[in-house]
Amino acid sequence: MLNAQQLMWTQIAAGISVLLFGLMLFNLVRMRGRMQAARSWDKVEGIITVSRVDQPATHASDDRNDAKPIIRYRYQAGGQELESDKVFVGGSVITTRVLAAKLIGRYPVGAHVDVHVDPRQPTEALLEPAAAQNVAALVAFTIVFGCIAATLTAHSLAGHVLYTNKGVPLFAFALPIIVLVGGVFCVAEYVRTRRLASASLRWPTAAGRVTRCDVIEEIIEEKSDDDKSRSSKLQHRYQVDLRYAYRVDKRDFIGTEVDWGGTMISGLREVAEKAAAKYRPGQNVKVYYDPERPGHAVLEPASREGALGPLIGAAVCAVVGGLFLTILIKIGFA
């Protein structure tokens, strides 16, 4: 049994967890609703005025989320000239330097873009109403806090820590369940990617031209702690920075995706240079673009390179989570 003080703190923790879970769930539902509503907003022409990456002067490792893409654009709506910096629903998030640079690469200064404007409030505008950078992270945190809130609430109502008939605390089952849920997300990502690849094969095409194809070097700082001292070493990773220009319905676009397998990252410059050699600046390419979102495009829709990544992640989650859960069940109920 929990004594009075332990029960009080458990109830406080349960209340805070339930509140956080409720706020995250509300924010998630609101974000999804806003994304649906924004798809029917008015579409006007805008022009990019600022496109840069902000990062601190103390930036030491490209593995840190300390960079923010700054994209500003002007547009006219409601009889007035307006300016905004919102790209996605929920706004841009702090991310790595390379990912921030990849985003701004799609919106160079001077580019003419489609701006989606709320007809009821013209100051509210977005460049990509059907996308949001932090939905996946918000879903994950919502699930985690939901599990924590449910566990603490059950303890508070019972007045003691809940155990199995063999003395294993029930909250121990939360970790393998969360890992298994992560595996489900990986499978869902694989299915989504394969459906997208299949659909994009039937997308219309446009003539494109490669404007940039370089190798980006990332510097990753790895810290190690030992008994005597704290040390760190720098590791170098490489990936391809590809950009291609194409035109759809008198609107210019910049694409950055080769296929649906995600960005290839290698520890060897030679590997990245070999991948980059497939495309060279000035090369003509066929661009497959989404007719509903022309800015969403790819060069190799049929490529399966990197497609097994989510399945591998799902397999790891299934093995680790399943094994841990099986052990707990045997110990707790056998």
N, C-alpha and C positions, 0 to 999 in steps of 0.2 A: 504493500500500500504506500501511496505517496503521503508524506506528512503535509501539514497545512501550507508550509512555505513552498514545498516542491509543487504541490497542486496549484498554488497561486501562480507560480512562474510558468508552469505548463499551460495554464489557461491563458496567460498573457501571450505566450509564444503562439498558442493556437489561434488566438484572436488576430494577432499581427499577420500570421501566415494566411488565414482566411481572407483578411482584408487585401493583402498583396495579390492573392490568387484572384479575388474578385476584380481588382483594378486591372490586372493583366488580361483577364478574360474579357472585360468590358472594352479595353483598348483594342484587343484583337478583333472583336466583333465590329467595333466602330471602324477600324482600319479596313476590314474587308468590305463593309458597307460603303465606305467612301470610295474605294477602288471601283466598285460596281457603279456608283453614281457618276464618277468622273469620266467613265467611258462615254457617257451621253452628253458631256459638256460641249459647248461651242468650240469650234476649232478655228483659230486665227493664225496669221503669219507673224512670226517674231524673228528677232535677230540676236545672236549671241554677242554680248559685250564684254564679258569677263570669263576666262577659262584658265584656271590655274590650280595648283595643289598647295595648300597651306600645311606646313609641318614645322615643328619646333626646331630651333637652332641646335638643340641638344640631341637631335635624332642620331642614334648610334646603330640601330638594327632595323632592317627592313621587315623583321618579323613582328614588330610592334604595331599596334593599332593607334598611331599617333598622327595620321595624315587625314586631311579633309579636302574633298574636291569642292572647289568654289566655282559655280557656274551661274552667271547672271545673264538675263535676257530682257529685251524690251519688246513690247507689243502694244497694240491699240485695241481697246474694248470699251464699250459704254461711252463712246465719244471722247475718251481721254487716253493719253499715252501713259502706260504703266510699266513697271519693272518688277521682276521677281527673281528669286534664286531657288525655287522649289523644282526639283526634278521628279521625285517620287512622292507618293503618299507617305506621310510620316517624316519627310525630309531626308537629307543625306546624313549618313552616319560616319563616325570616325572609323577609318579603315587603314590598311597598309598603304605605303607609298605607291607600290606598283598597281594595286587595284584602283587607287584614286587617279593615278595617271591614265589608266585604261579608260576610265569613265570620261575624263575631260577630253581624251583623244577623240571621242565621238562627237564632241561639241566644240570645234575650234572657233576662235573669235571671228566674227563676220559671217558665220554660217546662218542661213535662213532655216528656221525650224517651225514645226507645227506646235502651237501653244494651245493647250486645252484649258478653257476659261469657264469658270462657274457663271452661268448666265444671271444668277441671282446676286452674285457678289464678284464683280469683275476683277477685284484685286486678288482673288484666289485663282491661281493658275499652276499648271503642271506640264512637264514635257513628256512624261511617261506615266499616264494614269493607270495603266494595267499592271504596273510593277511596283514593288516596295522592297527596299533592301533588307529590312529587319523583321520580316514576317516569320521566317523560319526560326530565328533566335527567340522571338516572342512566343511562338508556339512551344518551343522546348522549355523555356522558363515557366510558362503557364502550367505545363504538365508536371514539372518538378515541384513547383510550389503547391500544386493540387495534391500531390502525393504527401508532401510534408504537412499540409493543412489537414488532410484526412487522418493522418496518423496521430498528430497532436490532439485533434478534436476527439478522436476515439479514446485516447488516454485520459483526457480531461473529463469526459462523460463517465468513464469507468472508475475514475479516481485512483487508478494505478496503471503501471505499465502492463500492456497486454502481452501475454506469452502464449506459446503453443503448449500442448499438454506435456511436452518434453523440456520445457523451460527456455525455448528460443524466443527472444523478443520479436514481435511481429514487424517492428520497423526495419529489422534486418532484411526483410523480403523486398523492401522498396528499391534497394540498389539494383539487384538483378532484373527487376521488373522494368526499371528505367532504361537499363542497357538493352533489354529486349524491345522496348518501345523505339529506341534508337535504331535497332535493326529494321523495324517496320518502316521507319522513315527512309532508311536507305533503299529498301525495296520499292517504296513509292517513288523515290527519286529516279530509280532505274526505269520503272514503268513509264514515268512522265517523259524521261529523255528519249526512250525508244518510240513512244507515240509521237513526240515532237519530230524525231528524225524521219519517221514514216510519213507524217503529214507534210514536212518541208520538201519531200521529193515531188510533191504535187503543187508546190507553190509556183507562182509566176517568177520569171527570171528577168534580170536587167544586166546590161553591159556595165562592167565595173573596171576600175583601174587601181592597181596597187600603188599607194602613195608612200608607204613606209613598211619596211620589214627589217627590223634590227633585233639583236640579241640583248636582252636586259640582264644585267648582273645584279643580283640581290646579295646583300651582306647580312648574314644572320648571326647574331651574337648568342652564343651558348654559354651559360654560366654553370659552373660545377662547384659544389661545396664538398670539402673534405675536412678531416680533423685538424689540419694544419693551417690551411688558408683557403680563401675564396678566389677562384680564378675564372677566367672566361677566355673563350677562343672564338675566332670569327670563321664562319663557314660561308662558302660562296655557292649560290644557286643561280641557275640560268633558265630563262624562258624567252619565247619569241614575242616581240611586240609588232603585230601586224595590223595595218590599217589600209582600207581600200574605200575608194569613193565610187558612188553610183547614184543614179538619178531615177526617181519615180514620180510621175505626174508633175513635172516641172519643179520638183523639190530635190535638193541635193542631200545625200546622206553619207555618213562615214561608218563603215562596219569594222568590227575588230575580231569577230569569231570565225575560226576556220571550220570547226565541226562542233558537235554537241557533246564531245567527250571531256570538255573542260580544258583549262590551260595546262600544257605540258611543262613540268618543272624538272630540271635535271641538275645533278651535281657536277656535270661535265660540260664545259663550254662546247666541246666538239659535237655533242649530241644536239644541243640547241642550234648550233650553226648548221648542222645537217638538215634539221627541220626547217630552218629559215631559208635554206637554199632553194626550197620548192617555189618560193615567190620572190620576185625582185621588183623594186620600184619601177613603175612604168608598164608593168606587165598587165595585159588585158585578162580579165577573169569573168566568169559567169556567176552572178550573185542570185541566190535564192532568197526572196524576201517574203515576209508575211503580208498578205494583201490587206489585212486589217491593221497591222502595225508595220508599215514599210521600214521603220528603223530597226526592226528585228530581222536580222539576215545572217546567212551562213554561206560558205563557199563549198563545203563538202558535206552535204546532208546525209549521204549514205555511209560515211566513214564510221567505223565502230571503234576507232582508237580511243582508249580511255573509258569506253562504255561499261566495262566490267568493274570499274572502281567502286560504284555503289553496292554492287553485289558482293564484292570482297568485304566491304565494310559490314554488310548485313550478315555475312557468314561469320565474321569475327564476333559480332554482337550476339549472334545466335549461339555460338559455341561457348563464349565466356559467360553470358547471361544464363543460358540454359544449364550449363554445368554448375554454376554457383547456386542457382535456384533448386536444382536437383539435390545438391548436397544439403541445403537448408531444409528441404522437405523431408529428406531421410533422417536428418538429425532431429528435426522438430516434431515429426509425426510418426516415425517408424517405431 
